[in-house]
Amino acid sequence: PSAAWSAGNYAWAVQAWNEGGAGAWSTMRNFVIPLRIPAKPDLFLPKGVLPNNERRPEFAWTPVEHAQWHKLYLQKDGRQYLQTWIEAPVSSWTPPDPLGPGTYTWWVVGWSVDGYGEWSDGVTFEVPYVLPERPTLVAPINGRCQRDVAFRWAHDPVAAWYQLYVGQDGRKRHAQWYKALAVVDGAHAAVALDLPDWGTYAWWVRAWGGDGYGPWSEGGTFRRG
């Protein structure tokens, strides 16, 4: 047969034929195909809290006897996130796209031509938020500056964008976002501004990564004039 047969009791016989016609049927023979219901899978990984850099974890479970396919069902924060089919004998799967932060629970069930097996017990894991840290300002800190001011701070690899806020004598003078790739050179980020007016300046920086905002830096101050 070109496809698997379902479970049941079968009987078969053979009849020959030639130009003279059909012969007698053979003696009937019986055979049984037993039910092949997949066993209950045991889940291995992922579980617990994943490392910060692990966003595409491998899902792995025990090979399921009699299974022709495995169905993986994944919830995120109590809601359906995805479901996918994996053809046996493969008993693992890696998501094609990174998982966002949240709490996940997953299950696996086996399927054969005779039907579904029992769902596995659910396993929960957490993808933690990875937020930028508080930026450390490098310069200018205190002292006096010329008109062209180079603002420098330590770069956080988690940061995708930086916001630079500059105030003068208690008023906002500059507030702008900068793409990290455009302002980072090695271990530091730097932005140059033309500040023609004399006065007392204060400045802060905060970062944004894929999971959200980091805290504002401590303020730095300097004078013009």
C-alpha positions in Angstrom: 0.0 0.0 0.0 1.1 3.6 -0.7 -0.3 4.8 2.6 -0.5 3.5 6.2 -3.7 1.6 7.0 -5.7 2.3 10.1 -6.2 -0.3 12.8 -8.7 -3.1 12.4 -9.3 -6.7 11.3 -8.5 -7.4 7.7 -9.0 -10.4 5.4 -7.4 -11.0 2.0 -7.3 -13.5 -0.8 -5.7 -13.7 -4.3 -7.3 -14.7 -7.6 -5.3 -15.4 -10.8 -6.3 -14.5 -14.3 -5.1 -15.4 -17.8 -6.6 -15.4 -21.4 -8.7 -18.3 -20.5 -10.4 -16.5 -17.7 -10.2 -16.2 -13.9 -9.2 -19.0 -11.7 -10.5 -19.8 -8.2 -9.8 -17.5 -5.3 -7.2 -18.6 -2.8 -8.1 -19.5 0.7 -9.0 -16.4 2.7 -6.4 -15.2 5.2 -7.0 -12.9 8.2 -4.7 -10.4 9.9 -5.0 -7.6 12.5 -3.4 -4.2 12.5 -3.5 -3.1 16.2 -4.2 0.4 17.3 -1.1 2.5 17.4 -2.0 5.4 19.6 1.0 7.6 20.4 2.3 7.6 23.9 2.4 10.7 26.2 5.4 12.8 25.5 7.8 14.0 28.2 9.1 17.5 27.7 12.8 18.4 28.3 13.6 22.0 27.5 13.0 24.9 27.6 12.0 25.5 31.2 12.8 28.0 33.9 14.2 31.4 33.2 16.2 31.6 29.9 19.5 33.4 29.7 19.3 37.0 28.4 20.7 36.2 25.0 18.6 33.1 24.4 15.5 34.2 22.4 15.3 31.2 20.0 15.4 28.2 22.4 15.3 24.6 21.1 12.1 22.8 22.2 12.9 19.1 22.9 10.8 16.2 24.1 11.1 12.4 24.2 10.5 10.5 21.0 6.9 9.4 21.0 6.2 5.7 20.2 3.8 5.2 17.3 3.7 9.0 16.5 3.8 10.0 12.9 3.5 13.7 13.7 3.9 15.9 16.8 1.8 18.9 17.5 3.5 21.6 19.6 1.2 24.2 21.2 2.7 27.4 22.8 1.0 30.0 25.0 2.4 33.4 26.0 1.1 35.1 29.1 -1.9 32.8 29.1 -2.9 33.3 25.5 -2.3 31.2 22.4 1.0 32.2 20.8 1.5 29.5 18.1 1.0 25.9 17.2 3.1 23.9 14.7 3.4 20.4 13.4 6.7 18.4 13.5 7.0 15.2 11.5 8.3 12.2 13.4 10.9 10.9 14.2 12.1 14.5 14.8 11.4 15.4 18.4 12.7 19.0 18.6 11.8 22.3 17.2 13.4 25.8 17.1 11.3 28.9 16.5 12.3 30.8 13.3 11.9 34.2 15.0 13.1 35.4 18.4 10.6 35.1 21.2 9.7 38.4 22.9 9.8 38.8 26.7 7.1 37.1 28.6 6.0 33.9 30.4 5.4 30.9 28.1 3.9 27.4 28.6 4.1 24.6 26.0 2.7 21.2 25.4 3.2 18.4 22.8 0.9 15.7 21.6 1.6 12.8 19.2 -0.6 11.9 16.2 -0.8 8.7 14.2 -3.3 7.4 11.6 -5.2 5.9 14.5 -5.6 9.2 16.3 -4.2 11.5 18.9 -2.3 10.4 22.0 -2.4 12.1 25.3 -1.1 15.6 25.7 2.1 16.1 27.6 2.1 18.0 30.9 2.7 21.7 30.3 6.1 23.2 31.0 6.6 26.9 31.7 9.6 29.1 31.0 10.3 32.8 31.0 12.0 35.0 28.5 13.2 37.9 30.7 13.2 41.6 29.7 16.6 42.9 28.7 16.7 46.6 29.3 19.6 49.0 28.8 21.5 50.0 32.0 21.8 53.5 33.4 24.3 55.3 31.1 27.5 56.6 32.6 28.4 60.1 31.5 32.0 60.8 30.5 32.2 64.4 29.5 31.5 67.3 29.9 31.3 67.0 33.7 31.7 70.2 35.6 34.2 72.8 34.3 33.8 75.2 31.4 33.3 74.4 27.7 33.8 76.1 24.4 30.9 76.7 22.0 31.2 73.3 20.3 30.5 70.7 23.0 31.2 67.0 22.6 28.9 65.0 24.8 30.3 61.5 25.5 29.0 58.6 27.6 29.7 54.8 27.9 28.0 52.6 25.3 25.7 49.8 26.4 25.5 46.9 23.8 21.8 46.5 24.6 21.0 50.0 23.4 19.6 50.6 20.0 18.9 54.3 20.4 20.0 57.0 22.8 18.1 60.2 23.9 20.2 63.2 24.8 18.6 65.9 26.8 20.3 69.2 27.4 18.9 72.0 29.6 20.2 75.6 30.0 19.5 77.6 33.1 16.5 75.4 33.9 15.0 75.4 30.4 15.1 72.7 27.7 17.7 73.4 25.1 18.0 70.1 23.2 16.1 66.8 23.3 16.8 64.3 20.5 17.1 60.6 19.8 20.1 59.2 18.1 20.6 55.7 16.5 23.3 53.9 18.4 25.0 52.8 15.2 25.4 56.4 14.2 27.0 57.8 17.4 28.9 54.8 18.9 32.6 54.5 18.4 34.1 51.6 20.4 33.2 51.8 24.0 31.6 55.2 23.9 28.9 57.2 22.2 29.4 60.8 21.3 27.2 63.7 20.0 28.6 67.2 19.2 26.3 70.2 19.6 26.8 73.9 18.9 25.9 75.9 22.1 26.4 79.6 21.4 24.7 80.9 24.5 26.5 81.4 27.8 25.0 79.9 30.9 24.9 76.8 33.1 24.0 73.6 31.3 22.8 70.2 32.6 22.5 67.1 30.5 21.2 63.5 30.8 21.1 60.4 28.6 18.8 57.4 28.5 18.8 54.3 26.2 16.2 52.3 24.4 16.6 48.6 23.5 14.3 46.1 21.8 12.5 45.4 25.1 12.0 49.0 26.3 13.6 52.0 28.0 16.5 52.0 30.4 16.7 54.6 33.3 18.0 58.1 32.8 21.6 58.7 33.6 22.7 60.9 36.5 22.9 64.5 35.4 26.1 66.2 34.3 26.7 69.9 34.5 29.0 72.5 32.9 29.2 76.2 32.1 29.6 78.2 28.9 31.3 81.6 29.4 
